[in-house]
């Protein structure tokens, strides 16, 4: 869908929440670099931001990187992260929702990744996860500072916090044209509530594996992407 959207849209303005390093498995990188998408990438983890994201886009025209988490207040928030690794697999699990990390540990995912990269696990499970204070910014402040009055594409990867981000964005007011997010870490109740919230605000929806894409008033080939029974 990104290819079709990029071909049918000009001067795309985007907001990416939870950008991580901005490159590995990043759905927007190609379109930012090749098609001149302009916008803002948020990443709350200082290590990831300073070592990767900031450097990646320091010379990209019209693209701003922000070392902050989207929140209901400007200031500080606490996130949960894997304590013993700054590898991409570990930073990708960082979340406001501690349960996401607990489930990754319980499923054996953390053990498998640590083994694959030759990383030593802490002796005690309680030491697998650490808390980290990060900067936070509200949608209102972000929109004002970076002139995001129009958002064509809202990309969210917040490890279980995606629905909260959608609610924070007040989509009835900000009205992003497209919202793409990861639904796999949402509870059954939150996933259902999220879909109802999107539909109530005029979005058509399509699930693709662990992700969901929602779009307001798709036309032509984009409408066919969502199909006749997507709503």
Buried (B, 14 or more C-beta within 10 A) or exposed (E): BBEBBBEEBEEBBBBBBBBBBBBEEBBBBEBBBEBBBBBBBBBBBEEBBEBBBBEBBEEBEEBBBBBBBBBEEEEEBEBBBBBBBEBBBBBBBBBBBBEBBBBBBEEEBBEEBBEEEEBEBEEEEEEBBEEBEBBBBBBEBBBEEBEBEBBBBBBBBBBBBBBBBBEBBEBEEBBBBBBBBBBEBBEEEBBEBBBEBBBEBEBBBBEEEEBBBBBBEBEEEBBEBBEEEBE
